[in-house]
């Protein structure tokens, strides 16, 4: 067995151990998060029965309200409600959403793919912007491109995604009429790839731009550090072209901290997706989150919170695994 093969197997084993440790850590975290959701929902000033009935509560008798409360299990303590939900989840039953009057599994099946589509597309937009603008800004340090990119990056850091969304609608939809305002398709149109792409463009662009300032500035700073390292100086001394020096020697060195930063930005990405979905009426999980929270819909609210938490944990894990695979100097014991 060659040293290279042995090293590859050793690193693969270390990565596998890292994944197993993170998965073992994720189980109690998800359990505590779900339990916390039930405790917070129990402390909510909203009464789930009133949210369940809506305006029809005005015509319901006290006996009817008591019957619904018992049928929904709301007359039990929060611990009993949580345990009943938890054991059901372990058996594969995610429960029934009170606010949407359908199984939670169906809510996820109908809405999660659209949320994933928007999130992944927005992340790709942010990564492309960061790599291109951050690299060019560092390459032309002190030039007008660098000054514009840096100024825009710092300016956009403090603008919430929903503000960018409203500005984008005002400009590209209402002003120029280039892109639709909201929804997945035009009114009365059948679902098609063309319709989805057209309606996805603006929310994905807004989500990507809202997440890109930190990434752009980070890539710029990492590139500036890489351009001053010895191996880059040596490449220039050997007479290599500036484009080759930047793209093949400096940029790969700057990618490692960039990958780690992407994992750390996952919570912000999840929050940004919820806000963008709400503004653009995108048929993802955002509307379900708002509905479940206001209706104190325990089963749906708990599952949606777990999905968001799992996304954060998975993003952190993938970033750490990528860092270990990209740089042998990084320890897989963390």
PAROGU-75059 format. One record per atom (N, C-alpha, C): y, x, z; residue in one letter. Coordinates in pm, whole numbers, plus 32768, in hexadecimal, padded with zeros to 4 digits. Layout:
! residues N
YXZA ...
This chain:
! residues 334
7F8880558000X 800080008000X 807C80598000X 80D780407FA4X 815180907F9AX 81B1806C800AX 820F80C9802DX 827280A98095X 82C780308071X 82E4801F7FEFX 83367FAD7FC6X 82EE7F297FE0X 826B7F257FBFX 821D7EAC7FD7X 82117E8E806BX 81F97EF880BAX 81ED7EE5814BX 82707EB38186X 82DF7EE98154X 83617EBD8186X 837E7E2D8162X 83557E0580EAX 836C7D7B80BFX 831B7D1A8114X 829D7D3F812FX 824A7CE88182X 827F7CE08210X 82AD7D528244X 82E57D5182CBX 83617CF982D4X 83B57D00826EX 842E7CAD8270X 840A7C1A825EX 83A87BFB820CX 837D7B7081FBX 83467B39827FX 82FC7B8C82C8X 82C87B62834AX 833A7B4983ACX 839D7BA183AAX 84107B918404X 845E7B1283E4X 846D7AF58362X 84B37A7B8339X 846579FF8365X 83E07A048356X 838D79938381X 839B797B8418X 839F79E88464X 83B179D984F4X 843B799F8514X 84A079CA84C9X 8527799384DEX 852878FD84C4X 84E878D38458X 84E378448437X 849B77F684A5X 842B782A84D5X 83E077E4853CX 843077DA85BEX 8478784685E1X 84C97841865BX 853977DA864EX 857977D785DAX 85E5777685C6X 85B076E785C7X 853C76D1858CX 8502764A858CX 84DF761F8619X 84A8767E8668X 8488765E86F3X 8508763F8742X 857276838723X 85F3766A8766X 862D75E4873BX 861475BD86BDX 865175438688X 861774C686C9X 859A74C986F2X 855A7451872AX 85A3742087A8X 85B77475880FX 860074438885X 869274228866X 86CF746A8808X 875A744B87E4X 876573BF87AAX 870C739E874DX 870F73198710X 86F272AD8777X 869672C987D4X 86767268883DX 86F1724E8894X 873572B788BDX 87AA72A88913X 881C726288C9X 882C7281884AX 8895724087FBX 887C71AA87F1X 87FF718587D4X 87DE70F787CAX 87F570B08850X 87CC70EF88BDX 87E070B48940X 887470A6895FX 88C2710B8939X 89527104894EX 899270928901X 896070778888X 899470078839X 897E6F838883X 89096F7188BCX 88ED6EF58905X 89476EE98981X 895E6F5889C7X 89B56F538A3DX 8A446F318A16X 8A756F6F89AAX 8AFE6F53897EX 8B0B6EC3894CX 8AA56E948905X 8AA96E0A88D3X 8AA86DA78948X 8A5C6DC889B0X 8A586D6F8A24X 8ADE6D698A6BX 8B2B6DD68A65X 8BAF6DDA8AA4X 8C1C6DA18A4BX 8BF96D7989D1X 8C5C6D448975X 8C936CBE89A5X 8D136CA3898DX 8D4B6C2189B4X 8D1F6BAE8959X 8CE26BCE88E8X 8CB46B68888BX 8C2F6B2D88BBX 8C226AAC88AEX 8BA56A6788D0X 8B546A548851X 8ADB6A8F8849X 8A8C6A8487CFX 8A7169F387A5X 8A6369988806X 8A48690D87E4X 8ABE68D0879AX 8B3768ED87C8X 8BAE68B98785X 8BBA68F386F9X 8B98697386EBX 8B9C69B08666X 8B2F6976860DX 8ABD69548648X 8A4E691B85FDX 8A71689085C7X 8AB06841861AX 8AD567BA85F2X 8B4E67B78595X 8BAF680F85AEX 8C2D68098565X 8C7D67918593X 8CC2674F8538X 8D1466DB855CX 8CBF66648586X 8C3E66668564X 8BE765F78589X 8BCF65F08621X 8BF866598669X 8BE8665886F9X 8C3765E68738X 8CA165B986F4X 8CF4654E872AX 8CA864C9872EX 8C4464BC86D7X 8BF8644086D0X 8B71644A8716X 8B5164BE874CX 8ACF64D2878CX 8AD564A8881FX 8A6A646C884BX 8A62644688D7X 8A3864BD892CX 8A4A64B089AFX 8A23651B8A0AX 898D65358A03X 893F64CA89F0X 88AE64DB89E5X 888965288967X 88CD650B88F8X 88B26553887CX 88D465E7888AX 8946660288C9X 896F668E88DDX 890B66D78934X 88DD6695899EX 887A66D389F6X 87F666EB89ADX 87D0668D8956X 8754669D890AX 875D671388AAX 87CD671F8866X 87E067908809X 87E268148856X 8824681488CAX 882A688E891AX 879D68BA8943X 874A6859896AX 86C1687A8992X 866E68A68919X 8683686288A7X 86366884882FX 8656691087FCX 86D26939880BX 86FB69BE87E0X 86DE6A298848X 86B069FF88BCX 86916A5F8926X 870A6A918970X 877B6A4B8964X 87F76A7989A2X 87FE6A578A36X 87A26A038A66X 87A269E58AF4X 87566A4D8B43X 871A6AAF8AFDX 86D66B1E8B3FX 873A6B8E8B5BX 87166BE88BB4X 876B6C5B8BD0X 876D6CBC8B5CX 87D06D158B5CX 87DF6D728AEDX 87676DD08AE3X 872B6DF48B55X 86B76E4C8B52X 86406E068B0FX 862D6D878B30X 85BF6D3C8AF3X 85D66D2A8A5DX 86546D118A37X 86726D0389A9X 865A6D86895FX 86846DF4899BX 86716E75895AX 85DC6E95894EX 85906E7D89B7X 85026E9E89B3X 84B86E48894BX 84DD6DCA8942X 849F6D7688DDX 84BF6DA58851X 853D6DCE883BX 85636E0187B8X 851D6E85879BX 85176EDD87FFX 84DF6F6387ECX 844A6F5C87CCX 84006F0B8816X 83706EFE87FAX 83596EBF8772X 83B26E65874AX 83A66E2B86C4X 83BB6E928657X 841D6EEC866BX 84376F568609X 83BF6FB285FDX 83826FD5866FX 830D702C866DX 829A6FEF861EX 82946F6C861DX 82296F2785D2X 82526F088542X 82CA6F33851BX 82F76F1E8492X 834D6EA4847DX 836C6E5B84E7X 83C06DE584DDX 844E6E088509X 84AB6E0D84ABX 85366E3284CAX 85866DBC8501X 854A6D488507X 858F6CD5853EX 85D66C8484D3X 861A6C1C8500X 86636BC284A7X 86F66BC884CAX 87496BD78464X 87DA6BDA8478X 880C6B4E8495X 884E6B3D8509X 88836ABA852BX 88FC6A9684D7X 894C6AFC84B7X 89C76AE0846EX 89AE6AC483DAX 89476B0483A0X 892C6AF28312X 88B56A9882F8X 88746A6C8364X 88066A0B835AX 87986A3B82FBX 87766ABB8302X 87086AF082B3X 86D06B6C82F8X 86576B9682D7X 861D6C0C8318X 86746C888304X 86796CDB836CX 86C86D568364X 86936DB082F5X 86106DB282E3X 85D66E058279X 860B6DDC81F0X 86216D5B81DBX 86576D2C815BX 86E96D55814CX 87346D4F81B9X 87BF6D7C81B4X 87C66E0E818AX 87726E6181C5X 87706EEF81A1X 87456F02810FX 86DD6EBB80E5X 86AB6ECA805DX 87136EA47FF5X 87656E3F8014X 87C96E117FB5X 88476E677FB4X 886B6EA08025X 88ED6EE38030X 88E66F7C8038X 887D6FB28073X 887670428086X 887A70918002X 883470667F98X 883D70B47F1BX 88CB70C17EE4X 891C70597EF1X 89A670617EC0X 89FA70BE7F16X 89E070BE7F98X 8A27711B7FEFX 8A0071AB7FD0X 897F71C37FB9X 8952724A7F97X 898E72777F12X 8996721C7EB1X 89D0723F7E2FX 8A61726A7E3FX 8AAF721D7E8AX 8B3C723F7E9EX 8B4A72C07EEDX 8AFB72D07F57X 8B0673467FACX 8AE373C57F61X 8A7373C47F1BX 8A48743C7ED1X 8AAA745D7E63X 8AD973F87E1AX 8B3974127DAEX 8BBC744A7DE7X 8BEC740F7E55X 8C6674427E94X 8C5574D07EC5X 8BE074F17EFDX 8BC775797F2CX 8BC475DB7EB8X 8B8775B47E49X 8B84760B7DD3X 8C1276267DA1X 8C6575BD7D9EX 8CF175CD7D74X 8D38762F7DD0X 8D2576207E53X 8D6776787EB5X 8D3877087EA4X 8CB7771D7E90X 8C8177A47E81X 8CB677E67E02X 8CBA779A7D94X 8CEE77D27D16X 8D8177F87D25X 8DD1779E7D5EX 8E5E77BC7D75X 8E6D78397DCBX 8E1D78427E36X 8E2A78B27E92X 8E0879367E50X 8D99793A7E07X 8D6F79B77DC8X 8DD079E47D5BX 8DFD79857D0AX 8E5679A87C9BX 8EE179CD7CCFX 8F1F79737D1AX 8FA8798B7D47X 8FB079FC7DAEX 8F4F7A007E0BX 8F507A6B7E6EX 8F3D7AF47E30X 8EE27AFE7DCFX 8ECA7B7E7D8CX 8F437BAB7D3AX 8F7C7B4F7CEDX 8FF17B717C9BX 90677B967CF2X 907C7B4E7D60X 90ED7B6C7DB9X 90E07BF87DF5X 90667C1D7E20X 90527CA27E58X 905C7D0E7DEDX 90297CEF7D77X 902D7D4F7D08X 90BE7D6C7CE1X 91127D047CE2X 919F7D147CBFX 91F77D0D7D3BX 91CF7D537DA4X 92167D4D7E22X 92AA7D6D7E10X 92FD7D157E48X 938D7D297E40X 93CD7CEB7DC5X 937D7CC27D63X 93B27C857CEAX 93D27BF27CFFX 94047BB37C95X 942E7B277CA3X 93B67ACC7CBAX 93427AED7C7FX 92CC7A9B7C96X 92A37AA17D29X 92A47B197D60X 92827B2A7DEDX 92E17ADC7E47X 93617AE27E2AX 93C37A9C7E7DX 93B37A047E73X 939A79D17DFAX 938979417DE8X 930A79117E2EX 929B79587E1AX 921C79307E57X 922579337EEFX 9260799B7F25X 926D79A77FB6X 92C679387FEFX 9336791F7FABX 939278B77FDBX 9351782D7FD7X 930B780F7F68X 92C7778D7F5EX 925777817FC4X 921077EE7FDBX 91A377EB803CX 91D677CA80C8X 9241780B80F2X 927977F08176X 92B67764817DX 92F07735810FX 932D76B0810FX 92C476428118X 9253765480D0X 91EC75ED80CEX 919775EA814DX 919D7656819DX 914C76598216X 916C75E68275X 91EB75BE8279X 9213755982D9X 921974CB82A3X 91EE74B78226X 91F2743181EAX 916A73EE81F7X 9160737B823AX 90DF73378249X 90AA730881C2X 902572FD81B5X 8FEA72D18136X 901B72498107X 903371EB8165X 905C71658139X 90E8716780FDX 913D71C4812AX 91C271D080EFX 91B672058060X 9163726B804CX 914B729E7FC5X 911272307F6BX 90BA71DE7FA4X 907E71727F56X 90E7710E7F28X 914070E77F81X 91A970887F5DX 920870C47EF5X 922A71437F04X 928171857EA2X 923C718D7E19X 91BA71AB7E1AX 916F71B47D9CX 9168712C7D57X 915470C27DA4X 9151703B7D6AX 91D970187D2DX 924370387D78X 92CA701A7D46X 92E870647CC5X 92B970E27CB9X 92D871327C43X 927971167BCFX 91F871287BE6X 919871257B77X 916970997B53X 916E703B7BB1X 913F6FB37B95X 91B26F557B75X 920F6F487BD2X 927D6EEB7BBFX 92EA6F227B64X 93046FA47B6FX 936E6FE07B1FX 93446FFE7A90X 92E070547A81X 92B4707F79FCX 9247702679C1X 91FF6FE07A15X 91956F8879E4X 911E6FD279ABX 9109704D79D6X 909B709C79A0X 9013707879DDX 901470597A5EX 8F9570447AA5X 8F9A6FC27AF4X 8F276F827B09X 8F246F047B55X 8F4A6F197BE7X 8F766EAD7C25X 8FA76EB67CAFX 8F356EBF7D12X 8ED06E697D05X 8E696E627D6CX 8DE96E287D34X 8D836E267D89X 8D046DEB7D64X 8CA86E4B7D1BX 8C356E187CF6X 8BD16E667CAEX 8BD46E4B7C18X 8BFD6DD07BF3X 8C0A6DAB7B66X 8C846D527B57X 8CAC6D3D7ADCX 8D166CDC7AC1X 8CE46C4F7ADEX 8D3F6BF57AFBX 8D196B6B7B19X 8CCE6B2D7AA3X 8C586AFA7ABCX 8C086ABA7A56X 8BB76B187A00X 8BC46B9C7A16X 8B796BFE79C5X 8AF36C1D7A05X 8A916C3979B2X 8A0D6C5D79E4X 8A0E6CEE7A16X 89B46D0A7A72X 89A86D917AA7X 89736DEF7A3BX 89BC6E5B7A22X 89936EBD79BDX 89C56F4679E6X 898C6FAD79A8X 89B4703679C9X 8A48704B79AAX 8A7670187939X 8B0170287914X 8B606FE87978X 8B3D6F6E79A5X 8B906F2A7A08X 8B936F777A8CX 8B1F6FA77AB8X 8B176FEF7B37X 8B6870707B30X 8B5A70BA7AC3X 8BA471387AB4X 8C3A711E7AB4X 8C6570B77A6DX 8CF470977A66X 8D2C70727AEFX 8CE170257B3BX 8D106FFB7BBEX 8CFC70677C29X 8CA070C47C0FX 8C8771317C6DX 8CEF719F7C63X 8D2A71B07BEFX 8D8172237BD5X 8DF172317C3BX 8E3D71C77C51X 8EB271D17CA9X 8E8C71E57D3CX 8E3171957D76X 8E0C71B07E02X 8DCC72387E17X 8D7A72667DB8X 8D3D72EA7DC6X 8DA773587DBFX 8E0873487D66X 8E7473AA7D5BX 8EC773AD7DDBX 8EE673377E11X 8F3373317E8EX 8EE573717F01X 8E6473507F0BX 8E12738A7F75X 8E0974217F67X 8DF574527EECX 8DEC74E17ED7X 8E6D75297EF8X 8EDF74F17ECDX 8F6075307EE9X 8F7D752F7F7FX 8F5774C37FC4X 8F7274BB8054X 8F22752380A2X 8EAF754D806DX 8E5C75B080B2X 8E75763F8083X 8EC076518018X 8ECC76D67FDBX 8F317734801BX 8F9E7707805EX 900077698090X 8FC577D780E6X 8F7377B3814AX 8F37781781A1X 8EDB78738152X 8E90783B80F5X 8E33788B80A6X 8E7D78EB804AX 8EE778BA800AX 8F3579107FAFX 8F7379847FFBX 8FB37967806BX 8FF479D180B9X 8F8D7A3380F1X 8F197A008115X 8EB07A57814AX 8E7B7AB480DDX 8E637A7D8065X 8E337AD27FF7X 8E9B7B3B7FD4X 8F187B157FD3X 8F847B757FB6X 8F817BE88019X 8F797BC8809BX 8F7A7C308101X 8EFD7C8780F9X 8E8A7C4880E2X 8E0D7C9580D6X 8E107CF0805CX 8E4A7CBE7FEFX 8E547D117F77X 8EB17D887F8CX 8F1E7D727FD3X 8F797DE17FF0X 8F337E4D8041X 8EE07E2280A1X 8E947E8480F0X 8E2C7ECB8099X 8DEB7E7F8041X 8D847EBB7FEBX 8DC17F1F7F89X 8E367EFF7F54X 8E757F587EF2X 8E9E7FDE7F2DX 8EA77FE47FB1X 8ECF80627FF1X 8E5880B28025X 8DDE80808010X 8D6880C58043X 8D4181397FE8X 8CF181938020X 8CD0820F7FDBX 8C8381F87F5AX 8C2481997F5BX 8BD381887EE3X 8C2781527E6FX 8C9081057E8CX 8CE980D67E23X 8D4181487DF1X 8D71819A7E4DX 8DC0820F7E26X 8D6C826D7DD0X 8CED827D7DF6X 8C9482D27DA7X 8C7C829A7D1BX 8C7082177D11X 8C5D81D97C8DX 8CD681F07C34X 8D4C81E87C6DX 8DC582037C1FX 8DCB82957BF6X 8DA082EE7C51X 8DA2837D7C33X 8D42839F7BC1X 8CD883527BB1X 8C78836B7B45X 8CAB83367ABFX 8D2182F97AC0X 8D5D82CB7A44X 8D3582417A18X 8CFA81F37A71X 8CD4816B7A4DX 8D5081147A3BX 8D4780B279E4X 8DB7805879CDX 8DD880057A48X 8E557FDB7A52X 8E827F917AC8X 8E367F0D7AD8X 8E1A7ECC7A69X 8DD07E4E7A71X 8D447E647AABX 8D027ECE7A80X 8C7C7EEE7AB3X 8C837F127B47X 8CE87F5D7B6DX 8CF87F857BF9X 8D097F0B7C53X 8D5C7EAE7C26X 8D7A7E387C78X 8D027DDA7C7FX 8CC87DB97C0DX 8C617D527C08X 8BD87D847C33X 8BB87E037C19X 8B317E347C35X 8B287E887CB4X 8B987EB87CE5X 8B947F0D7D5DX 8BDD7ECF7DD4X 8C557E9D7DBDX 8CA37E667E2EX 8C787DD87E52X 8C667D837DEDX 8C477CF67E08X 8BC47CE27E52X 8B557D257E2DX 8AD97D117E79X 8AE87D327F0DX 8B377D987F2EX 8B4D7DBB7FBBX 8B987D4D8003X 8BF37D097FBDX 8C437C9F7FFBX 8BF77C1C8007X 8B857C0F7FC4X 8B3D7B907FC5X 8AF77B748049X 8ACC7BDD8091X 8A827BC7810DX 8AD37B7A8175X 8B4A7BA6819AX 8B987B5481FAX 8BC17ACE81C1X 8BCD7AC4813DX 8BF07A4580FDX 8B8179DF8111X 8B047A098100X 8A9179B08115X 8A8D797F81A4X 8AA779D88203X 8AA979B28290X 8B17794D82ACX 8B8B795F826EX 8BFA79048283X 8BD97878824DX 8B92787081DCX 8B6D77EE81A6X 8B1B77A0820BX 8ABC77E3824DX 8A6D77A082B3X 8AC3776E8326X 8B2877BD834DX 8B80779483BAX 8BDB77218392X 8BF2770E8311X 8C4C76A382E1X 8C04761E82CCX 8B82761882E1X 8B38759C82CAX 8B6D7528831DX 8B8C753A839FX 8BC474C783EAX 8C44749083ACX 8C9D74E9837EX 8D1874BB833DX 8CF8747482B9X 8C9174A58274X 8C6A746681F6X 8C3673D8820EX 8BE973C68278X 8BB573408299X 8C2872E282BAX 8C857311830CX 8CF972BE832FX 8D4D729D82B4X 8D6473028261X 8DB272EA81E7X 8D6F7287818AX 8CEB728C8182X 8CA3722E812CX 8CB6719E815BX 8CB0718981DFX 8CC371028216X 8D4E70CD81F2X 8DB571218203X 8E3E70F681E7X 8E5270D98153X 8E1F713180FEX 8E30711F806DX 8DE470A3803EX 8D6C708D8072X 8D217016804CX 8D6C6F97806FX 8DAA6F9580E3X 8DF36F1E810EX 8E6A6F0180B2X 8EB46F69808FX 8F2C6F56803BX 8F046F267FAFX 8E9B6F617F77X 8E736F417EEEX 8E0A6ED27EE6X 8DEB6E927F57X 8D856E287F5AX 8D036E577F18X 8CDF6ED27F32X 8C636F097EFDX 8BEE6ECD7F4BX 8B856E9D7F07X 8B1A6E537F4BX 8AB86EAC7F97X 8AED6F047FEAX 8A996F5C8039X 8A8C6F2D80C8X 8A766F8B8122X 8A5E6F6B81AEX 8ADD6F5481FEX 8B526F7781C7X 8BCE6F6D8214X 8BE96EDE8241X 8BDE6E7E81E5X 8BF66DF38209X 8B936DC48272X 8B176DF58269X 8AB16DD082CCX 8AD46E0B8355X 8B0C6E848356X 8B346EC283D5X 8BA16E6F8419X 8C066E4783CDX 8C736DF88405X 8C416D718435X 8BEE6D3083E3X 8BB96CAD8409X 8B626CB68486X 8B0C6D1B848BX 8AB36D2B84FFX 8B026D49857DX 8B6C6D978572X 8BBC6DBA85E8X 8C066D42861FX 8C466CF485C8X 8C946C8185F6X 8C3A6C0F8626X 8BC26C0685EEX 8B656B9C8616X 8B076BC78685X 8B176C4386B6X 8ABE6C7B871CX 8A2C6C6586F3X 8A0F6C8A8678X 898A6C79863DX 89366CF38665X 88F26CE986DAX 88A96D5B8710X 88496D9C86ACX 87EB6D528670X 87886D928619X 87C96DDD85A4X 88286D9C8560X 88666DDB84ECX 88C06E4E8515X 890E6E3B857EX 896A6EA385ABX 891F6F2185D6X 88B16F0F861CX 88636F82864AX 88286FD085D5X 87F06F888574X 87B26FCB8501X 881C701584AFX 88906FD68498X 88F870178449X 892D70938490X 8939708C8514X 896471018560X 88FD71718557X 887D714C855DX 881471B08550X 881371F084C6X 882E71A0845FX 883571D783D7X 88A5723E83CEX 891A721E8405X 898A727C8401X 896A72FA8452X 892D72E984C6X 8909735D8519X 88A273B484D3X 883E73748496X 87D873BF844EX 8814740C83D9X 887873D28397X 88BB74178329X 89027494835AX 8943748B83CFX 898875008408X 8923756C842DX 88B67545846FX 885075A78496X 880E75E7841CX 87F2759683B6X 87B375CA833EX 8810762A82F4X 8891760682EDX 88F1765F82ACX 88FB76E582F1X 88FD76E48376X 8901776183C2X 888377B383ACX 8810777083AAX 879277B78394X 878D77F78309X 87B277AA82A2X 87AE77E08219X 880D7856820AX 8883784E824AX 88E178BD8242X 88A7793A8283X 8866792B82F6X 882C799F8339X 87B779D982EAX 8765798282B1X 86F579B28260X 872879FC81E6X 878F79C681A5X 87C87A098130X 88027A918155X 88437A9881CAX 887D7B1781F5X 88107B7F820DX 87A17B558248X 87327BB18261X 86F57BE281DDX 86E77B87817DX 86AA7BAC80FDX 87067C0280A7X 878B7BE980B2X 87E97C358061X 88037CC28097X 87FB7CD38118X 881B7D558153X 87AD7D7D81B5X 875D7DE28194X 86F17E0D81EEX 87247E3E8275X 87A67E608280X 87DB7E9182FEX 87ED7E228364X 87EE7DA58337X 88017D358391X 877F7D1583D8X 87867D05845CX 870F7CE884ABX 86E97C55849EX 86697C3C8499X 86367BB48493X 860D7B81851DX 86337BC88584X 860C7BA3860BX 866D7B43864DX 86E07B208605X 87447ACA8643X 871E7A39863CX 
